[in-house]
Amino acid sequence: MEKNQDLQIVFVTTNHYENASMMARNIISEQLAACCSVVPNVTSFYNWEEKLIENNEYMMIIKTTAEKLNDLENRIQQLHEYEIPEIIAIPASSVSLSYLNWMNRVLPSNDNNL
């Protein structure tokens, strides 16, 4: 495992598979993330408009770089069905070298796009 300061894991939930898969396709094709996994059947409990909500959702686990986070967040805000989507980024402290190398190949730096 390699120490990492760049790879970010982003969690996003949505209540429709169609919305999750559409967002995943867009952010991968736009090179805002290297990989997006969609996990079905996540039950979320939260307060919304003074009501306790229990909702079956899809969890998106998005792998990206720190450099891409702001653009990724903006794109999710544009594509998401929710008024206030959950977008939580956590740095990955260690990553296998082979995965890190793969990410660097498929997800070019913004500096390379100039």
HELIX and SHEET records of a PDB file:
HELIX    1   1 TYR A   17  SER A   29  1                                  13    
HELIX    2   2 ALA A   66  LYS A   68  5                                   3    
HELIX    3   3 LEU A   69  LEU A   79  1                                  11    
HELIX    4   4 LEU A   97  VAL A  106  1                                  10    
HELIX    5   5 ASN A  110  ASN A  113  5                                   4    
SHEET    1   A 2 GLU A   2  LYS A   3  0                                        
SHEET    2   A 2 SER A  94  VAL A  95 -1                                        
SHEET    1   B 4 CYS A  35  TRP A  48  0                                        
SHEET    2   B 4 LYS A  51  THR A  65 -1                                        
SHEET    3   B 4 LEU A   7  THR A  14 -1                                        
SHEET    4   B 4 ILE A  87  PRO A  91 -1                                        
END                                                                             
